[in-house]
Amino acid sequence: MREVRDRFLALVLSFGVLLSGGLAAAQTYEDALRGFTADSFNDTDAAISAVAGSGHAMAAVLIQALQDERLLFDAQDKRVFIRDASGPLLDAATGKPIAGNAPANLQPVRLNNRLRRSVEAALGSLTLVSPEPAKRFEAAQAVFKSRDANALATLDSAIAKEVDARVKKALIEARAAIVLGKADATEPEKLAAVATMRERGDHDARALLSGLSDDQPVSVKRLVADAISTIDSQLAMWSVVQNLWYGLSLGSVLLLAAIGLAITFGVMGVINMAHGEMVMLGAYTTFVVQEVIRARMPWLFDYSLAIAIPLAFLVAAVVGMAIERGVIQFLYGRPLETLLATWGISLILQQAVRTIFGPTNREVGAPGFMSGAFELGGLSITWNRLWIIVFAALIFVALLAALRFTTLGLQMRAVTQNRRMASAMAIPTNRIDAFTFGLGSGIAGLAGVALSQIDNVSPNLGQGYIIDSFLVVVFGGVGNLWGTLVGALSLGIANKFLEPYAGAVLGKILLLVLVILFIQKRPRGLFALKGRAVEA
């Protein structure tokens, strides 16, 4: 009986402690609210810290309202209100809508840059215990940037409970950043924090370590110097990898722009200066498709590029065949006249697009799966560039298969290697020329679909890629698709490694000079075509 009584008394005592703690938190929260009514930056800063540490259920709502400039106060009655996004005015103390009319003399709580940083730090510490891992990760990143010492206790609690490895790592890094900024931190704590920053190894970690004060223990200074040296080596390595990625990305864009030109130039020997405008037509086709979808079927927007791909190919191919049948077929064997005629056609197409769509840039949106980026070690990869690389690879493989396994591909290869012999074998060379020009132009239209995601869609879109496309084709070997692939990737990577040292313009000039010198040694490029007519 005595045991039952003791348990009952312990339960009552625990309930009393919890109740008193809750009342104390509520009292602390309500006391903190008065700091917002003083209209003083210092008082507001103290109120932010008090609200964040109160543990009150309204704390996160109030701090978020302050960040969104929805926090109001009545200086006369010393009351604070939250303007809800849906309209009603809430009492900040209770979170309930106010009864009757709102006070007439409400003023917004003012913020400056220092207070905005305090608000971000408070929001970060309040969301460290969110049930959603993504929000906890964002909160840890916010605390890392703010280095608010008031969040240290919350961080310790969150680290002990965290089960997600990625979030736990971010929480430990945030704690290390705070410890390095604390003057009263012990030497073992600082050594562990420096080791954590060295493991993180990014620019933020290096900046944090290099900004430490000089009044550090000798062991900490030695470890900091070693960590900075290690981070510098890692950053240099990742910089090389990042440049390789940028070069691969640029090379895939050049491949898309040049692969169609490689077909027409290789099979027909036509210097088509209007090839860039085929790219432009593909980009504008994508724009038109998206405009129609936005106006009539917005739920299909994420599929807009899939819809635009066949249409862009068809539009550019039809225009290309019309150019070949209407102009170029009468100029075979006259390269200078062909060059001038296609240049004139490019001007006509540009002006036609300006007349229809206007001279300004047009917006082409990115579907959800192509938006954003992700980190791979120290490498930042954007989804749109990654998908363009995949798209270029698919087009290249599909074109190789078409040339290898279809009748049209067989006839195109025959015409490329020996046009007279192909004609003697009853291959309709004129029709093959038209289809080849249409195929090359259609692939340029596909390039326009991809380029619409990373470049401005304007009448001058194709002009930025025509010279580079010819460089790729000549460097890789006229008419050779594998040469076009190697040439595009080589020039793309070389361009990205030259840019940091020579600048964008001078880097391109140096690249042009190197290609010219290379062509002096190998006039037929990296991979010369085989065939009697070609070798003659």
C-alpha positions as CSV (number, residue, x, y, z in Angstrom):
1,M,0.0,0.0,0.0
2,R,2.9,2.3,0.9
3,E,4.5,1.5,-2.5
4,V,1.3,2.5,-4.4
5,R,1.2,5.8,-2.4
6,D,4.8,6.6,-3.1
7,R,4.3,6.0,-6.9
8,F,1.2,8.3,-6.8
9,L,3.1,11.0,-5.0
10,A,6.0,10.7,-7.5
11,L,3.6,11.0,-10.4
12,V,1.9,14.1,-9.0
13,L,5.3,15.6,-8.3
14,S,6.5,15.0,-11.9
15,F,3.3,16.4,-13.3
16,G,3.8,19.5,-11.1
17,V,7.3,19.9,-12.4
18,L,6.2,19.6,-16.0
19,L,3.3,22.1,-15.5
20,S,5.6,24.6,-13.8
21,G,8.1,24.3,-16.6
22,G,5.5,24.9,-19.2
23,L,4.2,27.9,-17.3
24,A,7.7,29.2,-17.0
25,A,8.3,28.8,-20.7
26,A,5.0,30.6,-21.4
27,Q,6.0,33.4,-19.0
28,T,9.4,33.7,-20.7
29,Y,7.8,33.8,-24.1
30,E,5.3,36.5,-23.1
31,D,8.1,38.5,-21.4
32,A,10.2,38.3,-24.6
33,L,7.3,39.6,-26.7
34,R,7.6,43.0,-24.9
35,G,11.0,43.4,-26.4
36,F,9.5,43.7,-29.9
37,T,7.4,46.7,-28.7
38,A,10.4,48.9,-27.8
39,D,11.2,49.7,-31.4
40,S,14.9,49.2,-30.6
41,F,17.2,47.0,-32.6
42,N,19.1,45.9,-29.5
43,D,15.8,45.0,-27.7
44,T,14.6,43.2,-30.8
45,D,17.8,41.2,-31.0
46,A,17.4,40.2,-27.3
47,A,13.8,39.3,-27.9
48,I,14.7,37.0,-30.8
49,S,17.1,35.1,-28.7
50,A,14.6,34.9,-25.8
51,V,11.8,33.6,-28.0
52,A,14.0,31.1,-29.7
53,G,15.1,29.7,-26.4
54,S,11.7,29.8,-24.7
55,G,10.6,26.4,-26.2
56,H,7.1,27.9,-26.8
57,A,4.9,26.4,-29.5
58,M,4.5,29.8,-31.2
59,A,8.2,30.6,-31.3
60,A,8.9,29.3,-34.8
61,V,5.7,30.9,-36.2
62,L,6.7,34.3,-34.7
63,I,10.3,34.2,-35.9
64,Q,9.1,33.2,-39.4
65,A,6.6,36.1,-39.4
66,L,9.4,38.5,-38.4
67,Q,11.5,37.3,-41.3
68,D,8.6,37.7,-43.7
69,E,7.9,41.3,-42.2
70,R,4.5,40.2,-40.9
71,L,5.2,40.9,-37.3
72,L,3.4,44.0,-35.9
73,F,3.3,45.7,-32.5
74,D,1.1,48.1,-30.5
75,A,3.5,50.4,-28.6
76,Q,0.7,51.7,-26.4
77,D,-0.7,48.4,-25.1
78,K,2.7,46.5,-25.5
79,R,1.1,43.8,-27.6
80,V,2.5,41.9,-30.6
81,F,0.5,40.6,-33.5
82,I,1.1,38.4,-36.5
83,R,-0.5,39.2,-39.9
84,D,-1.4,35.8,-41.2
85,A,-0.8,35.0,-44.9
86,S,-4.5,34.2,-45.3
87,G,-5.6,37.5,-43.9
88,P,-6.6,37.4,-40.2
89,L,-4.6,39.2,-37.5
90,L,-3.3,36.8,-34.8
91,D,-2.4,37.5,-31.2
92,A,1.3,36.5,-31.0
93,A,0.9,35.5,-27.4
94,T,-1.8,32.9,-28.0
95,G,-1.8,32.3,-31.8
96,K,-5.5,32.9,-32.0
97,P,-7.3,35.5,-34.2
98,I,-8.0,38.7,-32.3
99,A,-11.6,39.6,-31.5
100,G,-13.1,42.8,-33.0
101,N,-11.2,45.4,-35.0
102,A,-7.4,45.6,-35.2
103,P,-5.7,48.4,-33.2
104,A,-5.3,51.5,-35.3
105,N,-1.7,52.3,-34.4
106,L,0.0,49.0,-35.4
107,Q,3.6,49.3,-36.6
108,P,5.9,46.7,-38.2
109,V,8.9,45.4,-36.3
110,R,11.9,46.8,-38.0
111,L,14.9,44.8,-39.1
112,N,18.5,45.5,-40.2
113,N,21.2,43.3,-41.5
114,R,22.4,42.2,-38.1
115,L,18.8,41.3,-37.0
116,R,18.2,39.4,-40.2
117,R,21.2,37.2,-39.4
118,S,19.9,36.7,-35.9
119,V,16.5,35.7,-37.4
120,E,18.1,33.2,-39.7
121,A,20.1,31.7,-36.8
122,A,17.0,31.5,-34.7
123,L,15.0,29.8,-37.4
124,G,17.9,27.4,-37.9
125,S,18.0,26.4,-34.3
126,L,14.2,26.1,-34.1
127,T,14.0,23.7,-37.1
128,L,16.9,21.5,-35.9
129,V,14.4,19.1,-34.4
130,S,12.0,19.1,-37.3
131,P,10.6,15.7,-38.2
132,E,11.6,16.2,-41.9
133,P,15.3,15.4,-42.7
134,A,15.5,18.0,-45.4
135,K,14.5,20.8,-43.0
136,R,16.9,19.6,-40.4
137,F,19.7,19.6,-43.0
138,E,18.8,23.2,-44.1
139,A,18.7,24.3,-40.4
140,A,22.1,22.8,-39.8
141,Q,23.4,24.7,-42.8
142,A,21.8,28.0,-41.5
143,V,23.4,27.5,-38.1
144,F,26.8,26.8,-39.8
145,K,26.6,30.1,-41.5
146,S,25.3,32.1,-38.5
147,R,27.5,30.4,-35.9
148,D,25.1,31.4,-33.2
149,A,26.4,30.2,-29.8
150,N,22.8,30.1,-28.5
151,A,22.1,27.1,-30.7
152,L,24.9,25.0,-29.2
153,A,22.7,23.2,-26.6
154,T,20.0,22.5,-29.2
155,L,22.7,21.1,-31.6
156,D,24.0,18.7,-28.9
157,S,20.6,17.4,-28.3
158,A,19.9,17.1,-32.1
159,I,23.2,15.3,-32.7
160,A,22.4,12.7,-30.0
161,K,19.0,11.9,-31.6
162,E,19.9,12.2,-35.3
163,V,19.7,8.9,-37.3
164,D,20.2,10.3,-40.8
165,A,24.0,10.2,-41.6
166,R,23.9,13.2,-44.0
167,V,22.0,15.4,-41.5
168,K,24.2,14.3,-38.6
169,K,27.3,15.2,-40.5
170,A,25.9,18.7,-41.2
171,L,24.9,19.1,-37.5
172,I,28.5,18.1,-36.4
173,E,30.0,20.6,-38.8
174,A,27.6,23.4,-37.6
175,R,28.7,22.6,-34.0
176,A,32.3,22.7,-35.0
177,A,31.8,26.1,-36.6
178,I,30.3,27.5,-33.3
179,V,33.1,25.9,-31.2
180,L,35.8,27.6,-33.3
181,G,34.2,31.0,-32.7
182,K,33.9,30.5,-28.9
183,A,36.6,32.1,-26.8
184,D,35.9,29.8,-23.8
185,A,36.1,26.5,-25.8
186,T,38.6,24.0,-24.5
187,E,41.7,23.0,-26.5
188,P,40.4,19.4,-27.2
189,E,37.1,20.9,-28.5
190,K,38.9,23.2,-30.9
191,L,41.2,20.4,-32.1
192,A,38.2,18.2,-32.8
193,A,36.4,21.2,-34.6
194,V,39.5,21.8,-36.8
195,A,39.5,18.2,-37.8
196,T,35.8,18.4,-38.7
197,M,36.5,21.4,-40.9
198,R,39.4,19.7,-42.6
199,E,37.1,16.7,-43.4
200,R,34.5,19.1,-44.8
201,G,37.2,20.5,-47.0
202,D,35.2,23.2,-49.0
203,H,35.7,27.0,-49.4
204,D,33.5,27.8,-46.4
205,A,35.6,25.5,-44.1
206,R,38.8,27.1,-45.4
207,A,37.5,30.6,-44.9
208,L,36.4,29.7,-41.3
209,L,39.9,28.3,-40.5
210,S,41.8,31.2,-42.0
211,G,39.7,33.7,-40.2
212,L,40.4,32.4,-36.7
213,S,42.0,34.8,-34.3
214,D,45.7,34.5,-33.4
215,D,45.2,33.8,-29.7
216,Q,44.9,30.1,-30.2
217,P,46.9,27.3,-28.5
218,V,50.0,26.2,-30.4
219,S,48.6,22.8,-31.1
220,V,45.5,24.4,-32.6
221,K,47.5,26.7,-34.7
222,R,49.6,23.9,-36.0
223,L,46.5,21.8,-36.9
224,V,44.8,24.8,-38.5
225,A,47.9,25.3,-40.8
226,D,47.9,21.6,-41.7
227,A,44.1,21.6,-42.4
228,I,44.3,24.7,-44.6
229,S,47.2,23.1,-46.6
230,T,45.1,19.9,-47.0
231,I,42.0,21.8,-48.0
232,D,44.0,23.8,-50.6
233,S,45.3,20.6,-52.2
234,Q,41.8,19.1,-52.3
235,L,40.3,22.3,-53.7
236,A,43.0,22.4,-56.5
237,M,42.2,18.8,-57.4
238,W,38.4,19.4,-57.4
239,S,39.0,22.6,-59.5
240,V,40.7,20.4,-62.2
241,V,37.8,17.9,-62.0
242,Q,35.3,20.8,-62.2
243,N,37.0,22.1,-65.3
244,L,36.9,18.7,-66.9
245,W,33.2,18.6,-66.2
246,Y,32.7,22.0,-67.7
247,G,34.7,21.0,-70.7
248,L,32.7,17.8,-71.2
249,S,29.5,19.8,-70.9
250,L,30.7,22.4,-73.5
251,G,32.0,19.5,-75.7
252,S,28.5,17.9,-75.7
253,V,27.0,21.3,-76.7
254,L,29.5,21.6,-79.6
255,L,28.8,18.0,-80.6
256,L,25.1,18.7,-80.9
257,A,25.8,21.8,-82.9
258,A,28.4,20.2,-85.2
259,I,27.2,16.7,-85.8
260,G,24.6,17.7,-88.3
261,L,27.2,19.9,-90.1
262,A,29.6,16.9,-90.2
263,I,27.0,15.0,-92.2
264,T,26.2,17.7,-94.8
265,F,29.8,18.8,-95.1
266,G,31.1,15.3,-95.3
267,V,28.6,13.9,-97.7
268,M,27.9,16.9,-99.9
269,G,31.0,19.1,-99.4
270,V,28.7,22.1,-98.9
271,I,29.8,24.9,-96.6
272,N,26.4,25.6,-95.1
273,M,26.6,29.0,-93.3
274,A,22.8,28.7,-92.5
275,H,23.5,25.6,-90.3
276,G,23.3,27.9,-87.2
277,E,19.8,29.0,-88.2
278,M,18.6,25.4,-88.2
279,V,19.7,25.3,-84.5
280,M,17.8,28.6,-84.0
281,L,14.6,27.1,-85.6
282,G,14.8,24.1,-83.2
283,A,15.0,26.5,-80.2
284,Y,12.0,28.6,-81.4
285,T,10.0,25.4,-82.1
286,T,10.6,24.6,-78.4
287,F,9.4,28.0,-77.4
288,V,6.2,27.7,-79.5
289,V,5.5,24.3,-78.0
290,Q,5.9,25.6,-74.5
291,E,3.7,28.6,-75.2
292,V,0.9,26.4,-76.5
293,I,1.2,24.1,-73.5
294,R,1.2,27.0,-71.0
295,A,-2.0,28.5,-72.6
296,R,-4.0,25.3,-73.1
297,M,-2.4,22.3,-71.3
298,P,-0.2,23.5,-68.4
299,W,-0.2,20.0,-66.8
300,L,1.9,18.8,-69.8
301,F,4.7,21.3,-69.2
302,D,7.2,18.8,-67.8
303,Y,6.7,16.8,-71.1
304,S,7.2,19.9,-73.3
305,L,10.7,19.0,-74.3
306,A,9.7,15.5,-75.2
307,I,6.9,16.9,-77.4
308,A,9.3,19.5,-78.9
309,I,12.0,17.1,-79.9
310,P,10.2,15.4,-82.9
311,L,8.6,18.7,-84.0
312,A,12.0,20.6,-83.9
313,F,13.6,17.8,-86.0
314,L,10.7,17.9,-88.5
315,V,10.7,21.7,-88.8
316,A,14.5,22.0,-89.3
317,A,14.6,19.0,-91.7
318,V,11.8,20.4,-93.9
319,V,13.5,23.8,-94.1
320,G,16.8,22.2,-94.8
321,M,15.5,20.1,-97.6
322,A,13.7,23.1,-99.1
323,I,17.0,25.0,-99.0
324,E,18.8,22.1,-100.7
325,R,16.2,21.6,-103.4
326,G,15.6,25.3,-104.0
327,V,19.1,26.7,-103.9
328,I,22.1,24.4,-103.2
329,Q,21.4,21.7,-105.8
330,F,22.2,24.3,-108.5
331,L,25.5,25.3,-106.9
332,Y,27.3,21.9,-106.5
333,G,31.0,22.2,-107.4
334,R,30.9,26.0,-106.8
335,P,31.9,26.3,-103.1
336,L,32.3,30.1,-103.0
337,E,28.8,30.7,-104.5
338,T,27.4,28.0,-102.1
339,L,29.0,29.8,-99.1
340,L,27.6,33.2,-100.2
341,A,24.1,31.8,-100.9
342,T,23.8,30.0,-97.6
343,W,25.0,33.1,-95.8
344,G,22.3,35.1,-97.5
345,I,19.8,32.4,-96.5
346,S,20.9,32.7,-92.9
347,L,20.2,36.4,-92.9
348,I,16.8,35.8,-94.4
349,L,15.9,33.3,-91.7
350,Q,17.1,35.6,-89.0
351,Q,15.1,38.5,-90.2
352,A,12.0,36.2,-90.7
353,V,12.3,35.1,-87.0
354,R,12.7,38.8,-85.9
355,T,9.6,39.7,-87.8
356,I,7.5,36.9,-86.3
357,F,8.8,36.7,-82.8
358,G,10.5,40.0,-82.3
359,P,14.2,40.8,-81.7
360,T,14.2,40.2,-77.9
361,N,15.1,37.0,-76.1
362,R,12.4,34.5,-75.5
363,E,11.9,32.5,-72.4
364,V,12.0,28.7,-72.6
365,G,11.4,27.1,-69.2
366,A,13.1,24.1,-67.8
367,P,11.0,21.0,-66.8
368,G,11.2,20.0,-63.1
369,F,13.6,17.1,-63.8
370,M,16.1,19.5,-65.4
371,S,16.1,22.1,-62.6
372,G,18.6,22.4,-59.8
373,A,21.9,20.8,-59.1
374,F,23.6,18.3,-56.9
375,E,27.0,17.9,-55.3
376,L,29.3,15.0,-56.0
377,G,32.2,15.4,-53.6
378,G,33.5,18.8,-54.4
379,L,31.9,18.7,-57.9
380,S,28.8,20.8,-58.6
381,I,26.6,19.2,-61.3
382,T,23.6,20.9,-62.8
383,W,20.8,18.7,-64.0
384,N,20.2,20.5,-67.2
385,R,23.9,20.1,-68.3
386,L,23.8,16.4,-67.3
387,W,20.7,15.8,-69.3
388,I,22.2,17.6,-72.3
389,I,25.2,15.3,-72.2
390,V,22.9,12.3,-72.1
391,F,20.8,13.7,-74.9
392,A,23.9,14.3,-77.1
393,A,25.1,10.7,-76.4
394,L,21.7,9.3,-77.4
395,I,21.7,11.3,-80.7
396,F,25.2,10.2,-81.5
397,V,24.5,6.5,-80.9
398,A,21.2,6.8,-82.9
399,L,23.0,8.5,-85.8
400,L,25.7,5.8,-85.8
401,A,23.0,3.1,-85.9
402,A,21.2,4.8,-88.7
403,L,24.3,5.1,-90.8
404,R,25.3,1.5,-90.1
405,F,22.1,-0.4,-90.3
406,T,19.7,1.5,-92.6
407,T,19.5,1.6,-96.4
408,L,19.8,5.4,-96.3
409,G,22.9,5.2,-94.1
410,L,24.5,2.7,-96.5
411,Q,23.8,4.9,-99.5
412,M,25.0,8.0,-97.7
413,R,28.3,6.3,-96.9
414,A,28.6,5.1,-100.5
415,V,28.1,8.7,-101.8
416,T,30.6,10.0,-99.2
417,Q,33.3,7.6,-100.3
418,N,32.8,7.7,-104.1
419,R,30.0,9.7,-105.6
420,R,30.6,8.6,-109.2
421,M,30.7,4.9,-108.3
422,A,27.6,5.2,-106.2
423,S,25.8,6.9,-109.1
424,A,26.9,4.1,-111.4
425,M,25.4,1.6,-108.9
426,A,22.0,3.2,-109.4
427,I,22.0,5.1,-106.1
428,P,20.0,8.3,-106.6
429,T,22.6,10.8,-105.5
430,N,20.4,13.8,-105.9
431,R,17.8,12.3,-103.6
432,I,20.5,11.2,-101.1
433,D,21.8,14.8,-101.1
434,A,18.3,16.1,-100.2
435,F,17.8,13.5,-97.5
436,T,21.3,14.0,-96.1
437,F,20.8,17.8,-95.9
438,G,17.4,17.2,-94.2
439,L,19.0,14.8,-91.7
440,G,21.8,17.2,-90.9
441,S,19.4,20.1,-90.5
442,G,17.0,18.0,-88.4
443,I,19.8,17.1,-86.0
444,A,20.7,20.8,-85.8
445,G,17.1,21.4,-84.8
446,L,17.5,18.9,-82.0
447,A,20.6,20.8,-80.9
448,G,18.3,23.9,-80.7
449,V,16.0,22.1,-78.3
450,A,18.9,21.3,-75.9
451,L,20.5,24.8,-76.3
452,S,17.2,26.5,-75.4
453,Q,17.8,25.2,-71.8
454,I,21.2,26.9,-71.4
455,D,21.3,29.8,-73.8
456,N,19.2,32.8,-74.8
457,V,16.6,32.0,-77.5
458,S,17.0,34.8,-79.9
459,P,17.4,35.3,-83.7
460,N,21.2,35.3,-83.2
461,L,21.4,32.0,-81.3
462,G,23.0,30.0,-84.1
463,Q,25.6,32.5,-84.9
464,G,27.4,31.8,-81.6
465,Y,28.0,28.1,-82.6
466,I,28.6,28.1,-86.4
467,I,32.3,28.9,-86.3
468,D,32.9,26.4,-83.4
469,S,31.0,23.8,-85.3
470,F,33.2,24.2,-88.4
471,L,36.3,24.0,-86.1
472,V,35.1,20.7,-84.6
473,V,34.3,19.2,-88.0
474,V,37.6,20.2,-89.6
475,F,39.7,19.2,-86.5
476,G,38.0,15.8,-86.1
477,G,38.0,14.9,-89.8
478,V,35.4,15.9,-92.4
479,G,32.5,13.5,-92.5
480,N,33.7,11.2,-89.7
481,L,31.3,11.1,-86.7
482,W,33.9,9.6,-84.3
483,G,36.2,12.4,-85.3
484,T,33.4,14.9,-84.6
485,L,32.9,13.4,-81.2
486,V,36.6,13.5,-80.3
487,G,37.0,16.9,-81.8
488,A,34.1,18.4,-79.8
489,L,35.2,17.0,-76.5
490,S,38.8,17.9,-77.1
491,L,38.0,21.5,-78.0
492,G,35.5,21.8,-75.2
493,I,37.9,20.7,-72.5
494,A,40.8,22.7,-74.0
495,N,38.7,25.8,-74.1
496,K,37.7,25.5,-70.4
497,F,41.3,24.9,-69.3
498,L,42.5,28.0,-71.3
499,E,39.8,30.3,-70.1
500,P,41.1,30.8,-66.5
501,Y,44.5,31.9,-67.7
502,A,43.8,33.7,-71.0
503,G,40.2,34.8,-70.7
504,A,37.2,33.7,-72.8
505,V,38.1,35.7,-76.0
506,L,41.9,35.2,-76.0
507,G,41.4,31.5,-75.1
508,K,39.2,31.0,-78.1
509,I,41.8,32.8,-80.3
510,L,44.6,30.6,-79.0
511,L,42.4,27.5,-79.7
512,L,41.8,28.7,-83.2
513,V,45.5,29.2,-83.8
514,L,46.3,25.7,-82.4
515,V,43.7,24.1,-84.7
516,I,45.1,25.9,-87.7
517,L,48.6,24.7,-86.9
518,F,47.3,21.2,-86.4
519,I,45.5,21.3,-89.8
520,Q,48.8,22.3,-91.4
521,K,50.2,18.9,-90.3
522,R,47.1,16.8,-90.8
523,P,44.9,18.5,-93.5
524,R,42.2,15.8,-93.2
525,G,41.9,16.1,-89.4
526,L,42.2,13.5,-86.7
527,F,40.2,10.8,-88.4
528,A,40.4,10.9,-92.2
529,L,37.7,9.1,-94.2
530,K,38.7,6.1,-96.3
531,G,37.7,5.7,-99.9
532,R,39.1,6.0,-103.4
533,A,37.5,9.3,-104.2
534,V,38.3,10.7,-100.8
535,E,42.0,9.7,-101.0
536,A,42.4,10.8,-104.5
